[in-house]
Amino acid sequence: GKMDAAASMIEKAILANPTYAEAYNNLGVLYRDAGSITLSVQAYERCLQIDPDSRNAGQNRLLALNYIDEGSDDKLYDAHR
């Protein structure tokens, strides 16, 4: 469907430019919408490795961490700092 097509386009963008940070954020959003929260967090973290100042990825990561069972209060606090 449309999600698969979007994921394919994002993956092509990443292959063409592995340092395109926003592509990883967008991939994280797709994973989140598909219910793959752990994969979404990994994608947001990759975006933040490339662009530590990405507000979108930072906020999306914090939101996603709230939905992971192991997202303890301490882990969320550390992630927010």
Helices and strands as residue ranges (DSSP letters): H 2-16, H 21-33, H 37-50, H 55-65, H 73-80
